Amino acid sequence: MNSRRTFLRNVSGAALAAGALSSFPAWARLAAQSGASDPPKIDGPGIDVPGEDGLILRSYRFIDLETPVEYFNTWLTPVPRFFVRNHMHEPSELTADDWRLAVLGEIEKPLTLTLTDVAKLESHAVVNTLECAGNGRSLHRPQVPGVQWGKGAVSTARFSGPRLRDILQRAGVKPAGKHVMFRGLDEVPGKVPPFIRSIPIEKALDSDTLIATHMNGAPLTKHHGFPARALVPGWIGAASCKWLTEIKVLESEFSGNFMSPGYRFPNQPAKPGDAVKPEDTHPLTALNVKSVISSPLDSARVKPGKIAIQGAAWAGEADIAKVEISTDGGASWNTAALGHDQARYAWRLWRYEWKAKPGDYSVLSRATDTKGRVQPDTAEWNPSGYLFNAVDQVKIHVA
Amino acid sequence: MLFAPLLALAASVVFAQKPAVKPTEDLPLGAMQAKANTACLECHEARIILQQRLSKAAWTKEVDKMIKWGAVVDASDHDALVDYLSTNFNPDQPAYSPSRTANEESSKRVNAVRK
């Protein structure tokens, strides 16, 4: 349904990029369109990371890159602008010819698939908003250890590849098989545990859970898990294991570091700063309801008159019901218009037009999903800083 | 006249390129800098540390976790390393300001000038 529109959008994106020597850089034109006047700050030429376009550098070795919120202005995020989260070093020697995917565990018939085998399976496409569980970690108080993501460890792409279900059905899952484990080829420094996680069999057999080989129609790039990754839509990014090399059907949940103590959330709200016992936590699965303002940018100076307040909103496995905007610090709320591009696990872009008089404003956005979940004023603090989803806020100066 | 904007662009790019951009950052000076370099930066770069704002208790937990994961820290250096980290990267320090990767615009300009 959306392919033509998306195609046109991609073409216009390419045209923008191709006009590199025109008088205004792309950010200035985008900012001008949205009413914001402050460009994102890029000091000097930036640090060269081939294939990546103006992202926030959280770590160079291993690589962690955040998407600046001003890039949340296209429904599909171009791959060079898609955030990158690595726990460890990327595989140094991994070629399409040598790569193998092993399927084993509680199955009738173990399989070893080549990339050619995978490519022969029926391909399915899912537009998914992928968000790191730690997105917004730097905004929790008190601060907690981990990559100090701002608001942009989230992006949206059309992922495609065979359904995990089709591969599991070929292998024949035994009745004892209740969880499906993914092992990535991340290169582990020191004695760091390998990147292994598992998902319940129900989610593994869902028709939208993929072994993705493509992103926005092109083969996965190395930063995004070439040649194949899991794609567990609507769930925290860590579920979608990159550089996938092994799928193992287990009787019970995998118990290694990245399932416990990693990626767990308190069963009951914790007092900010308190420790939480492991037995009082559960593994993170689906994402929260959330919206982020992409324009105007925080601290922007904006001219009085019509201002487009824009952003994106998502809710994991649920749909966005509405996004409300406040231009008076939360005293009153107005409903934003939702963009027409939509898919089950994808964010909705939204827009609210506001006639601004000179002054200083606190602009807020608040999303509500179809399960009735509402973005809270304060995110639930937890020791690892996961799932930050407080009402978003930018302060702007209209003059 | 036609080339004036390009020349201006070339000049600005040369200017912008002057300070060579080092992809990784350094840990701050201090008695434990060298030890922290070997203990921590063997596996990850300094930015992972520079962006943290943690209490001494939280730094102690992090250091102990990293030792478990293979960081080589002499027992006699343990407390000094925790002090070094919590002195430099505690919640009272100003927020860390991250760099950006090159964007398409800046990369293309640099390449055009190099030709």
Interface residues (C-beta under 8 A of the other chain):
Chain A: A17 A20 L21 S23 P25 A26 W27 P40 K41 I42 D43 G44 P45 G46 I47 D48 V49 E52 D53 G54 L55 I56 L57 R58 S59 Y60 R61 F62 L65 E66 P68 P80 S138 P142 Q143 V144 P145 V147 Q148 P189 G190 K191 V192 P193
Chain B: P5 L6 L9 V13 A16 Q17 P19 V21 P23 T24 E42 C43 H44 E45 R47 I48 Q51 Q52 R53 L54 S55 A58 K61 E62 K68 W69 G70 A71 P91 A95 Y96 P98 S99 R100 T101 A102 N103 E104 E105 S106 S107 K108 R109 V110 A112
